[in-house]
C-alpha cells in the first residue's frame, strides 16, 4: 500500500480528514518503523534465483515498487540486483498502486507492450493495478493476503513464493 493510501485509510478509521502535517508525520513514522525492522528483512525464498533465471532466459524484467527510492533502496539491495536492473519507484510516477502507472512505466522502460507483461505481486493493490494496466497479474503469498483475496482481485495464479513461481514459469507463459 502506498503512503497515500495508508494516510487515507488512517483518516477513514479516525473518521476525519488528516491535515497535510498529519499525513507527513504519519508517513515519517511509518518510514522510521520500517527502518527499525530492516535488519530482519530477507529476500523471499527463490527471489534471487527467479530473477537470475529470467535474465538467463532473456526475459526482460523490472522491479516496480510503490515505495520511494530512498526507502526501497535498502530492501532492493538485498536482492543483489545487477547495475542494469530496471527499477521503477513511487518517485518515477504520478500515482502509486492501485493505479497502473508503475507497471506501465516499467513496460515502457523495458520497451515491451504492457499487454505482453506479467505482474508478480503480493497484494490486492498489485492485482488491481495489473488489471487496470491492463496485464496479467500473478500472486505470491508474502504480503499478508490469502490466495482467495488475490484471486478475487484478479490474480491468474497464486504461488507460495518466488521459488514456487520459478518451478511453474511455464504456467504464466515463460519458456
C-alpha positions in Angstrom: 0.0 0.0 0.0 1.3 3.4 -0.9 1.9 6.1 1.8 -1.1 8.0 0.3 -3.4 5.0 0.6 -2.1 4.4 4.2 -3.0 8.0 5.1 -6.4 7.8 3.5 -7.1 4.5 5.4 -5.9 6.1 8.7 -8.2 9.1 8.1 -11.1 6.8 7.4 -10.5 4.8 10.6 -10.3 8.1 12.6 -13.5 9.4 11.0 -11.9 12.7 9.8 -9.6 14.2 7.2 -6.0 14.5 8.0 -4.2 17.8 7.8 -1.1 17.8 5.5 1.1 18.0 8.5 -0.5 14.8 10.0 0.0 13.0 6.7 3.6 14.0 6.6 4.1 12.9 10.2 2.3 9.5 9.7 4.5 8.9 6.6 7.6 9.7 8.6 6.7 7.4 11.4 5.9 4.6 9.0 9.3 5.0 7.4 11.0 5.0 10.8 9.2 1.9 11.9 10.2 0.1 8.7 13.8 1.2 9.1 13.9 -0.4 12.5 12.7 -3.7 11.0 15.1 -3.7 8.1 17.8 -5.7 9.8 15.3 -8.6 9.9 14.2 -8.4 6.3 15.3 -11.2 4.0 14.6 -11.8 0.3 11.7 -14.2 -0.3 12.7 -17.8 -1.0 13.7 -18.1 -4.6 13.6 -14.3 -5.4 17.2 -14.0 -6.5 17.0 -17.3 -8.4 13.8 -16.2 -10.2 15.4 -13.0 -11.4 18.6 -14.8 -12.4 16.6 -17.4 -14.3 14.6 -14.8 -16.2 17.8 -13.0 -17.1 19.4 -16.2 -18.3 16.3 -16.9 -20.4 16.5 -13.4 -22.0 13.2 -12.4 -20.4 13.1 -8.7 -19.6 12.0 -7.9 -16.1 11.7 -4.9 -13.8 11.0 -4.1 -10.2 8.0 -1.8 -9.7 7.6 -0.6 -6.1 5.2 1.8 -4.5 7.9 2.8 -2.1 10.1 5.8 -2.6 13.5 5.0 -4.0 15.1 6.2 -0.7 13.1 3.8 1.5 13.0 0.9 -1.0 16.8 1.1 -1.7 17.9 -1.0 1.3 15.4 -3.7 0.6 16.3 -3.8 -3.1 20.0 -4.1 -2.2 19.2 -7.4 -0.5 18.4 -8.9 -4.0 21.9 -8.2 -5.4 20.3 -6.7 -8.5 22.6 -6.1 -11.5 23.5 -2.5 -12.1 21.4 -2.7 -15.3 18.2 -3.7 -13.5 15.1 -1.6 -14.3 13.6 -0.2 -11.1 10.5 2.0 -11.1 9.6 3.6 -7.8 7.0 5.9 -6.5 9.3 8.8 -7.3 9.0 8.0 -11.1 5.2 8.1 -11.5 2.2 10.3 -10.8 0.3 7.7 -8.8 1.2 4.5 -7.0 -0.7 1.3 -6.9 -3.6 0.5 -7.3 -3.2 2.9 -10.2 -1.3 1.2 -13.1 1.4 3.9 -13.5 4.2 1.8 -12.1 3.6 -1.1 -14.3 3.0 0.9 -17.5 6.3 2.8 -16.8 8.2 -0.4 -16.2 6.9 -1.8 -19.5 7.8 1.4 -21.3 11.3 1.5 -19.9 11.8 -2.2 -20.9 10.5 -1.5 -24.4 7.7 -4.0 -24.3 3.9 -3.6 -24.7 2.1 -3.7 -21.4 -0.2 -6.4 -22.6 2.8 -8.7 -23.1 3.9 -8.4 -19.4 3.2 -10.3 -16.3 2.9 -8.5 -13.0 4.0 -10.6 -9.9 2.7 -9.1 -6.7 1.7 -9.9 -3.2 -1.2 -7.6 -2.6 -4.6 -6.8 -3.8 -3.3 -3.4 -4.8 -0.8 -5.1 -7.2 -3.6 -7.2 -8.8 -5.9 -4.2 -9.2 -3.1 -2.2 -10.8 -2.3 -5.1 -13.1 -5.9 -5.3 -14.2 -6.0 -1.6 -14.9 -2.7 -1.6 -16.8 -4.1 -4.0 -18.4 -1.9 -7.0 -18.0 -1.8 -10.5 -16.4 -1.4 -10.5 -12.6 0.2 -13.4 -10.7 0.2 -13.5 -6.9 2.7 -14.7 -4.3 1.7 -15.3 -0.7 4.0 -12.9 1.1 2.0 -9.7 1.6 -0.4 -10.9 4.2 -3.2 -11.6 1.7 -4.6 -15.0 1.1 -4.9 -16.8 -2.2 -8.6 -16.2 -2.3 -8.2 -12.4 -1.8 -5.5 -12.2 -4.6 -7.7 -14.3 -6.9 -10.7 -12.1 -6.3 -8.6 -9.0 -7.0 -7.7 -10.6 -10.4 -4.7 -12.9 -9.9 -4.5 -15.5 -12.7 -2.5 -17.9 -10.5 -1.1 -17.7 -6.9 2.1 -19.2 -5.8 3.6 -19.7 -2.3 6.7 -17.6 -3.0 9.1 -16.8 -5.9 10.7 -20.3 -5.6 7.2 -21.8 -6.3 6.7 -19.5 -9.2 10.1 -20.4 -10.6 9.0 -24.0 -10.7 5.9 -23.1 -12.6 7.0 -20.4 -15.0 5.5 -22.3 -17.9 2.1 -21.7 -16.4 2.5 -18.0 -17.0 4.0 -18.3 -20.5 7.7 -18.2 -19.8 9.7 -20.7 -21.7 
